[in-house]
Every structure is written in structure tokens, then in C-alpha cells.
């Protein structure tokens, strides 16, 4: 099966959907059933050749976002024909409208419909239109969680077959390491980035749905009880980051709230591993990869109910209602005070995370690809 995977939207500093696309490309590159072609930006061939060395990299997508969108709708079908692709996979909501081959599209969440206020207006208009087109034209859909599948069904009720393929986690990188020399190496690496224990950790793009202001408020409620504790908010600024900056400025604890920015892969695992608690107070998640990576690293995790987080974390994390800072504060303090419970979560996290692998995710993608090919054959047969 010759699969053309569109990787052109993955930024140089990937998070969430970008990490997913990289990991799926890496896994498909080694899969015996797949001959992989990657549609990459013209300035990104070297990266993708290293990620997927057995694959063909077609580095001809324009670098600017408007031109990239235009390319997808006008020239991508020609690339698929030239590469003799059997199937197109759009891993981030969209696909070309005029494909001559079966297609699969990944839907990560429905926030463009459920909570448009969390996004720039131009993106809401664009993605609402493209998601509707995708569920109408795709041969099969992939959702990253049952929660996303349920929301997709409730909001848009597609007739296209839906497959759930949960994300995996890089278990070689995100794992507990507790030998003295491993702890020392982690602390040295963190120290070079201005981070030292004890700290309360958050990682993710700074955007409205992550509800970081509630985390800052929760920290201010407990800060005096834990005078050595710092709050470290790691991640790049996204749309709406001003609200985060304002919440830190008015907290009264600016010297104890650190913002190291985007953490590269080699720093992220030690950052999660050595945290006293990892807090992920998101208002809505299609999956929530940072929380899974924290579980795999053996960190005690506090996250929120009402989205995919409960599905991902199960009993291996402390769950609180979203947007309730005092309950978030109580959950964090509870783990700081209760060593037994904290240790239970440190053990439960890796066990829970072990059930999420990229090999399993790839197997589910292959099933979706086969289904898409079958669905397309049936349409031709009619």
C-alpha cells in the first residue's frame, strides 16, 4: 500500500498533533505493509529524511501557510498521481478536495465547533469548513480518542467510517529513571535550563483551552504553605498567551513562576520525571499527550474531568473539575502532603502509559487505511 502522508504542517518545534504526525511517519516508515511517501515543505526535506529514512520525501510544499493551503487544494492531487499513491492521509483535519484516490483524515478534537472563542476567528472559519469537507469526502476518519469520536458524532454525525487510534508514547524516552547517576544527570540538564526542584510542572502550548490562569491561581493558594516550591510553565506562546502573562503578573509570586519556553525533547522527559507534581488543567482535550508523557515518566499527575483526559489517565492521575482553581489547589497540595498517594501514582502512571504505544496506534491506522481502500472500492463498484 503506497501511502502519501501530508507532513507539511508540522512545525520545527512540534507539540501535540505535530508529535503524533512524526511518530506515525516513523512507524509507517518501518511497516512492511506500507510504502510511504511524505509531502513535506520545501525547506524541510532533511528533517523528514532523517525521521523516515526508508520513505520517499517529496519536499515541494510551499513554506508559508496561505500558499501551503492553496497547494493542498490545487497541486496535491497531482503529486499523489505522480507518486502513484494508493491512499492519501491528512493527519490534521484537512485533505485535498479533488483526489482520485481513497483518503483518510485525522480529527483531533471538535473545539472549532464547541469552543470557537478559544481560536483565532480566521482559523475557526477555515477549519470548520475543512472538517465538514473532510468528513464528506474522506473514505475513512481517524479520531485520536473515543471522546473525540463521540463529539464528532454528536456535532457533525458523519456517515464516513470512524476509527479510534489513540496516541502512543515514546517509552524509551519517557520512563522513570531513579538510579543516583540518572537523577544527577537529569538535575544537571534541568539546571542548564534554569529549573531546579521542587517544582510544580506544566507543559503545553500557552493557549486559552489549557487554562493556565487557573493553575497560576491554584499555585497562589498554596505557595505560602510550600515556600520552596516553584511553578514552571513550559511551552511556546500560542494565541491568547497574553492572558497567561497577565495572570502571572498579578499573582504576587512572579519570582517563583518560571517560563522557560519550549523545552526540546531531551529536556522534556527529565522535566516531567523530576516534578513534584505535573498539573494539566486543560478545559478540553482531544487526547492530551503531555499528560500521557508525564504518566510514563512516573510523575504524579493532576488533570481535569470532562474531556479525553479521564479516558487517557484512568485511575493513574488525580482528576478535578475544569476551571475550579481551589479544587485544583487542593489536589496538588494533597499529593505534596501525602507521600503514599504520590508514590502510588508514580507507580500507576507508567503501568497505565504502557498500554499506549505507537505500534498499536500504527496498527489502528493500517486498519483505517484498509477500510478506506475497501470503502473506495465499494463506491467504484456502485
NORCOR-V149556 format. One record per residue. N is the residue number from 1. RES is the residue in one letter. SS is DSSP state (A for helix, B for strand, O for the rest). BURIAL is + if it has 9 or more other C-alpha atoms within 8 Angstrom, else -. D_FIRST is the distance of its C-alpha to the first C-alpha in whole Angstrom. Layout:
n;res;ss;burial;d_first
N;RES;SS;BURIAL;D_FIRST
N;RES;SS;BURIAL;D_FIRST
This chain:
n;res;ss;burial;d_first
1;X;O;-;0
2;X;B;+;4
3;X;B;+;6
4;X;B;+;10
5;X;B;+;12
6;X;B;+;16
7;X;O;+;18
8;X;O;+;21
9;X;O;-;23
10;X;O;+;23
11;X;O;-;27
12;X;O;-;28
13;X;O;-;30
14;X;O;+;27
15;X;O;-;28
16;X;O;+;27
17;X;A;+;24
18;X;A;+;23
19;X;A;+;23
20;X;A;+;21
21;X;A;+;18
22;X;A;+;19
23;X;A;+;19
24;X;A;+;15
25;X;A;+;14
26;X;A;+;16
27;X;A;+;15
28;X;A;+;11
29;X;A;+;12
30;X;O;-;13
31;X;O;-;10
32;X;O;-;9
33;X;O;-;6
34;X;O;+;5
35;X;B;+;6
36;X;B;+;8
37;X;B;+;11
38;X;B;+;14
39;X;B;+;16
40;X;B;+;20
41;X;B;+;23
42;X;O;+;25
43;X;O;-;27
44;X;O;+;24
45;X;A;+;22
46;X;A;-;24
47;X;A;-;24
48;X;A;+;20
49;X;A;+;20
50;X;A;-;22
51;X;A;+;20
52;X;O;+;16
53;X;O;-;18
54;X;O;-;14
55;X;O;+;13
56;X;B;-;14
57;X;B;+;16
58;X;B;+;17
59;X;B;+;21
60;X;B;-;22
61;X;B;+;23
62;X;O;+;27
63;X;O;+;28
64;X;O;-;30
65;X;A;-;29
66;X;A;-;31
67;X;A;+;29
68;X;A;+;26
69;X;A;-;26
70;X;A;+;27
71;X;A;+;24
72;X;A;+;22
73;X;A;+;23
74;X;A;+;24
75;X;O;+;22
76;X;A;+;18
77;X;A;+;17
78;X;A;-;18
79;X;A;-;16
80;X;A;+;13
81;X;A;+;14
82;X;A;-;15
83;X;O;-;12
84;X;O;-;10
85;X;O;+;8
86;X;O;+;6
87;X;B;+;8
88;X;B;+;11
89;X;B;+;12
90;X;B;+;16
91;X;O;+;17
92;X;O;+;21
93;X;O;+;22
94;X;O;+;21
95;X;O;+;19
96;X;O;+;19
97;X;O;-;21
98;X;O;-;20
99;X;O;-;17
100;X;O;-;15
101;X;O;+;12
102;X;B;+;11
103;X;B;+;13
104;X;B;+;13
105;X;B;+;17
106;X;B;+;18
107;X;B;+;22
108;X;O;+;24
109;X;O;+;28
110;X;O;+;30
111;X;A;+;33
112;X;A;+;33
113;X;A;+;34
114;X;A;-;36
115;X;O;-;38
116;X;A;+;37
117;X;A;-;40
118;X;A;+;38
119;X;O;+;36
120;X;O;+;38
121;X;A;-;38
122;X;A;-;36
123;X;A;-;33
124;X;A;+;34
125;X;A;-;34
126;X;A;-;31
127;X;A;+;29
128;X;A;+;30
129;X;A;-;30
130;X;A;+;26
131;X;A;+;25
132;X;A;+;27
133;X;A;+;25
134;X;A;+;21
135;X;A;+;22
136;X;A;+;23
137;X;A;-;20
138;X;O;+;17
139;X;O;+;15
140;X;B;+;16
141;X;B;+;18
142;X;B;+;18
143;X;B;+;21
144;X;O;+;22
145;X;O;+;25
146;X;A;+;27
147;X;A;+;30
148;X;A;+;27
149;X;A;+;26
150;X;A;-;30
151;X;A;+;31
152;X;A;+;28
153;X;A;+;29
154;X;A;-;32
155;X;A;-;32
156;X;A;-;30
157;X;O;-;29
158;X;O;+;26
159;X;O;-;25
160;X;O;+;21
161;X;O;-;19
162;X;B;+;20
163;X;B;+;18
164;X;B;+;21
165;X;O;+;19
166;X;O;+;22
167;X;O;+;22
168;X;O;+;23
169;X;O;+;25
170;X;O;+;26
171;X;O;+;28
172;X;O;-;29
173;X;O;-;30
174;X;O;+;32
175;X;O;+;34
176;X;O;+;38
177;X;O;-;40
178;X;O;-;43
179;X;O;-;45
180;X;A;-;48
181;X;A;-;46
182;X;A;+;43
183;X;A;+;45
184;X;A;-;47
185;X;A;-;44
186;X;A;+;42
187;X;A;+;46
188;X;A;-;46
189;X;A;+;43
190;X;A;+;44
191;X;A;+;47
192;X;A;-;46
193;X;O;-;44
194;X;O;-;48
195;X;O;-;47
196;X;O;-;49
197;X;O;+;49
198;X;O;+;50
199;X;B;+;48
200;X;B;+;46
201;X;B;+;42
202;X;B;+;40
203;X;B;+;37
204;X;O;+;35
205;X;O;+;35
206;X;B;+;39
207;X;O;+;38
208;X;A;+;40
209;X;A;-;38
210;X;A;+;38
211;X;O;+;42
212;X;A;+;43
213;X;A;+;47
214;X;A;+;47
215;X;A;+;46
216;X;A;+;49
217;X;A;+;51
218;X;A;+;51
219;X;A;+;51
220;X;A;+;55
221;X;A;+;56
222;X;A;+;55
223;X;A;+;56
224;X;A;-;60
225;X;A;-;59
226;X;O;-;57
227;X;O;-;58
228;X;O;-;56
229;X;O;+;53
230;X;B;+;51
231;X;B;+;48
232;X;B;+;45
233;X;B;+;43
234;X;B;+;40
235;X;O;+;37
236;X;O;+;37
237;X;B;+;39
238;X;O;-;37
239;X;O;+;39
240;X;O;+;42
241;X;A;+;43
242;X;A;-;46
243;X;A;+;47
244;X;A;+;46
245;X;A;-;48
246;X;A;-;51
247;X;A;+;51
248;X;A;+;51
249;X;A;-;54
250;X;O;-;56
251;X;O;+;55
252;X;O;-;58
253;X;O;-;56
254;X;A;+;54
255;X;A;-;55
256;X;A;-;53
257;X;B;+;50
258;X;B;+;48
259;X;B;-;45
260;X;B;+;43
261;X;B;+;40
262;X;O;-;37
263;X;O;+;36
264;X;O;-;34
265;X;A;-;32
266;X;A;-;34
267;X;A;+;37
268;X;A;+;35
269;X;A;+;35
270;X;A;+;39
271;X;A;+;40
272;X;A;+;38
273;X;A;+;39
274;X;O;+;43
275;X;O;+;44
276;X;O;+;46
277;X;B;+;44
278;X;B;+;41
279;X;B;+;41
280;X;B;+;39
281;X;O;+;41
282;X;O;+;38
283;X;O;+;39
284;X;O;+;35
285;X;O;+;32
286;X;O;+;28
287;X;O;+;28
288;X;O;+;30
289;X;A;+;29
290;X;A;+;32
291;X;A;+;34
292;X;A;+;31
293;X;A;+;31
294;X;A;+;35
295;X;A;+;35
296;X;A;+;33
297;X;O;+;35
298;X;O;+;38
299;X;O;+;40
300;X;O;+;42
301;X;B;+;40
302;X;B;+;42
303;X;B;+;40
304;X;B;+;40
305;X;O;+;40
306;X;O;+;38
307;X;O;+;34
308;X;A;+;32
309;X;A;+;34
310;X;A;+;35
311;X;A;+;32
312;X;A;+;31
313;X;A;+;34
314;X;A;-;36
315;X;A;-;39
316;X;A;+;38
317;X;O;+;40
318;X;B;+;43
319;X;B;+;42
320;X;B;+;44
321;X;O;+;45
322;X;O;+;43
323;X;O;-;46
324;X;O;+;49
325;X;A;+;50
326;X;A;-;52
327;X;A;+;50
328;X;A;+;48
329;X;A;+;51
330;X;A;-;52
331;X;A;+;49
332;X;A;+;48
333;X;A;+;52
334;X;A;-;51
335;X;A;+;49
336;X;A;+;51
337;X;A;-;54
338;X;O;-;53
339;X;A;-;51
340;X;A;-;51
341;X;A;-;48
342;X;A;+;47
343;X;A;+;46
344;X;A;-;45
345;X;A;+;42
346;X;A;+;41
347;X;A;+;40
348;X;A;+;39
349;X;A;+;36
350;X;A;+;34
351;X;A;+;34
352;X;A;+;33
353;X;A;+;30
354;X;O;+;29
355;X;O;-;27
356;X;O;+;25
357;X;O;+;22
358;X;A;+;19
359;X;A;-;18
360;X;A;+;19
361;X;A;+;17
362;X;A;+;14
363;X;A;-;14
364;X;A;+;15
365;X;A;+;12
366;X;A;-;10
367;X;A;-;12
368;X;A;+;12
369;X;A;+;9
370;X;A;-;9
371;X;A;+;12
372;X;A;+;12
373;X;A;+;10
374;X;A;-;13
375;X;A;+;15
376;X;A;+;14
377;X;A;-;14
378;X;A;-;18
379;X;A;-;19
380;X;A;-;18
381;X;A;-;20
382;X;O;-;23
